[in-house]
Amino acid sequence: MTEHDDLPAAARTRRLEERLIAAGLTSDDEIDEFLTRLYASASPVNGARMAARAWTDPQYRDLLLSDGNAAAGQVGFDGLSYQLRVVANTDQVHNVIVCTLCSCYPVSLLGPSPGWYKSFAYRSRTVREPRAVLAEFGVTLPGTVQISVWDSTSEARYMVLPARPAGTEALDAEQLTALVSRNGLIGTALV
């Protein structure tokens, strides 16, 4: 534990940036340019499209669940700097994602992370009392449904494949994509 562990994540990030700049490894302009490019294409629609495709294409679903990076590559997101792991919600299991250390999150697929995802309360409570946290988001699950909590890291990031809603068989890819929210891809909402 260092003297800076009690600082907010943004302050710790800025200190790291300052060290990289001081070492001559990057500049503020390069960091800003990278973030501008990232946020220009980062959107929860990206993950939603992957989920919708998995609902209609069993081969893609199998690939998504076994090799998230390869599946992301098939839809134009190759070269992710982390291992993407996708976990599927079923009638028996509901998945929820958290990063207990900071706020690791697949930004390019889910868009910028929500403030609550970075909060200490969400990060600590989700692993201890996931059912209570989900209830606060309006997700009330039967006691028979197991809740699996997945802890993202800098090396491995998670995305939830929501269960396809009943009665959506006649919907096209665009309509299916519109059903999937960012919170659904995190596991704090149902589709």
C-alpha positions as CSV (number, residue, x, y, z in Angstrom):
1,M,0.0,0.0,0.0
2,T,1.4,3.4,-1.0
3,E,0.7,6.9,0.3
4,H,-1.5,7.5,-2.8
5,D,-3.8,4.5,-2.5
6,D,-6.5,6.7,-0.8
7,L,-6.5,9.1,-3.8
8,P,-9.4,9.0,-6.3
9,A,-8.6,6.9,-9.4
10,A,-8.5,10.1,-11.6
11,A,-5.8,11.6,-9.4
12,R,-3.7,8.4,-9.4
13,T,-4.1,8.2,-13.2
14,R,-2.9,11.8,-13.5
15,R,0.2,11.0,-11.4
16,L,1.0,8.1,-13.6
17,E,0.6,10.2,-16.7
18,E,2.9,12.8,-15.2
19,R,5.6,10.2,-14.5
20,L,5.4,8.9,-18.1
21,I,5.6,12.5,-19.4
22,A,8.6,13.2,-17.1
23,A,10.4,10.1,-18.4
24,G,9.9,11.3,-22.0
25,L,7.7,8.3,-22.9
26,T,4.7,10.4,-23.9
27,S,3.2,13.9,-23.8
28,D,-0.1,15.5,-22.8
29,D,-0.9,16.0,-26.4
30,E,-0.3,12.3,-27.2
31,I,-2.5,11.2,-24.3
32,D,-5.3,13.6,-25.4
33,E,-5.1,12.4,-29.0
34,F,-5.3,8.8,-27.9
35,L,-8.3,9.5,-25.7
36,T,-10.0,11.5,-28.4
37,R,-9.7,8.6,-30.9
38,L,-10.8,6.1,-28.3
39,Y,-13.9,7.9,-27.2
40,A,-14.9,8.8,-30.8
41,S,-15.6,5.1,-31.5
42,A,-16.2,3.8,-27.9
43,S,-19.9,3.1,-27.4
44,P,-22.2,0.6,-25.7
45,V,-23.6,0.0,-29.2
46,N,-20.5,-1.9,-30.0
47,G,-21.1,-4.5,-27.3
48,A,-24.8,-4.5,-28.0
49,R,-24.1,-5.4,-31.7
50,M,-22.0,-8.3,-30.5
51,A,-24.8,-9.5,-28.2
52,A,-27.4,-9.2,-30.9
53,R,-25.3,-11.2,-33.3
54,A,-24.6,-13.9,-30.7
55,W,-28.4,-14.2,-30.2
56,T,-28.9,-14.9,-34.0
57,D,-25.7,-16.7,-34.9
58,P,-24.9,-19.8,-32.8
59,Q,-21.3,-20.1,-34.2
60,Y,-20.6,-16.5,-33.3
61,R,-22.1,-17.0,-29.9
62,D,-19.8,-20.0,-29.3
63,L,-16.8,-17.9,-30.5
64,L,-17.8,-15.0,-28.3
65,L,-18.0,-17.2,-25.2
66,S,-14.8,-19.1,-25.9
67,D,-12.6,-16.4,-27.4
68,G,-13.9,-12.9,-26.9
69,N,-10.9,-11.2,-28.6
70,A,-11.5,-13.3,-31.8
71,A,-15.2,-12.5,-31.7
72,A,-14.5,-8.8,-31.2
73,G,-12.0,-8.9,-34.1
74,Q,-14.8,-10.3,-36.4
75,V,-16.8,-7.1,-35.9
76,G,-13.8,-4.7,-36.2
77,F,-12.3,-4.6,-32.7
78,D,-9.1,-6.5,-33.2
79,G,-6.0,-5.6,-31.3
80,L,-7.7,-5.2,-27.8
81,S,-5.0,-4.7,-25.2
82,Y,-6.6,-7.1,-22.8
83,Q,-8.2,-10.5,-22.9
84,L,-12.0,-10.1,-23.4
85,R,-14.0,-12.7,-21.5
86,V,-17.7,-12.9,-22.2
87,V,-20.1,-14.6,-19.7
88,A,-23.6,-15.5,-20.6
89,N,-26.7,-14.9,-18.5
90,T,-29.1,-17.9,-18.4
91,D,-32.2,-18.9,-16.5
92,Q,-30.0,-20.3,-13.8
93,V,-27.1,-17.8,-13.7
94,H,-26.9,-14.0,-13.7
95,N,-23.5,-12.4,-14.2
96,V,-22.3,-9.0,-13.0
97,I,-19.0,-7.3,-13.6
98,V,-16.9,-5.3,-11.3
99,C,-13.3,-4.2,-10.9
100,T,-12.4,-4.3,-7.2
101,L,-9.1,-2.6,-7.6
102,C,-9.9,0.4,-9.7
103,S,-12.2,0.5,-12.7
104,C,-10.9,-1.8,-15.4
105,Y,-13.6,-1.9,-18.1
106,P,-13.8,-2.7,-21.9
107,V,-14.3,1.0,-22.9
108,S,-14.2,0.4,-26.7
109,L,-17.1,-2.1,-26.4
110,L,-19.1,-0.5,-23.7
111,G,-18.3,3.2,-24.0
112,P,-17.0,5.3,-21.1
113,S,-17.6,3.6,-17.7
114,P,-20.4,5.1,-15.6
115,G,-19.5,7.0,-12.5
116,W,-21.1,4.4,-10.2
117,Y,-18.9,1.6,-11.7
118,K,-15.8,3.5,-10.4
119,S,-17.2,4.2,-7.0
120,F,-15.8,2.4,-3.9
121,A,-19.3,1.4,-2.8
122,Y,-20.1,-0.5,-6.0
123,R,-16.6,-2.0,-6.2
124,S,-16.7,-3.3,-2.6
125,R,-20.3,-4.1,-2.2
126,T,-20.8,-6.0,-5.4
127,V,-18.6,-8.9,-4.3
128,R,-20.0,-9.0,-0.8
129,E,-23.7,-8.5,-1.5
130,P,-24.4,-8.8,-5.2
131,R,-28.1,-9.5,-4.8
132,A,-28.6,-6.3,-2.7
133,V,-26.6,-4.2,-5.2
134,L,-28.6,-5.6,-8.2
135,A,-31.8,-4.8,-6.3
136,E,-30.7,-1.2,-6.0
137,F,-30.4,-1.2,-9.9
138,G,-34.0,-2.6,-10.1
139,V,-32.8,-6.2,-10.8
140,T,-34.6,-8.6,-8.5
141,L,-33.8,-12.2,-9.2
142,P,-35.4,-15.4,-7.9
143,G,-33.5,-17.0,-5.1
144,T,-32.9,-20.0,-7.3
145,V,-30.8,-17.9,-9.7
146,Q,-27.1,-18.0,-8.9
147,I,-25.2,-14.7,-9.2
148,S,-21.7,-14.8,-10.5
149,V,-19.5,-11.8,-9.9
150,W,-16.6,-11.3,-12.3
151,D,-13.6,-9.2,-11.3
152,S,-12.0,-7.3,-14.3
153,T,-8.3,-6.6,-14.3
154,S,-5.9,-4.8,-16.5
155,E,-5.2,-8.1,-18.3
156,A,-8.8,-9.5,-18.5
157,R,-11.9,-7.5,-19.0
158,Y,-15.4,-8.9,-18.9
159,M,-18.7,-8.3,-20.8
160,V,-22.0,-10.0,-20.0
161,L,-24.0,-11.6,-22.9
162,P,-27.5,-10.9,-21.7
163,A,-30.2,-13.6,-22.1
164,R,-32.2,-13.0,-25.3
165,P,-35.7,-11.8,-24.3
166,A,-38.6,-14.1,-25.3
167,G,-40.7,-13.0,-28.2
168,T,-37.9,-11.3,-30.1
169,E,-37.6,-14.0,-32.8
170,A,-39.0,-11.7,-35.5
171,L,-36.7,-8.7,-34.7
172,D,-33.8,-7.9,-37.0
173,A,-30.2,-7.2,-35.9
174,E,-30.8,-3.4,-35.5
175,Q,-33.9,-4.0,-33.4
176,L,-32.2,-6.6,-31.2
177,T,-29.2,-4.2,-30.8
178,A,-31.5,-1.5,-29.5
179,L,-32.7,-3.8,-26.7
180,V,-29.2,-4.1,-25.2
181,S,-28.1,-1.4,-22.8
182,R,-24.6,-0.7,-21.3
183,N,-25.9,-1.8,-17.9
184,G,-27.2,-5.0,-19.5
185,L,-23.6,-5.7,-20.7
186,I,-22.3,-5.0,-17.2
187,G,-25.0,-7.2,-15.6
188,T,-26.8,-4.4,-13.7
189,A,-29.8,-4.5,-15.9
190,L,-32.0,-7.1,-17.6
191,V,-32.8,-7.0,-21.3
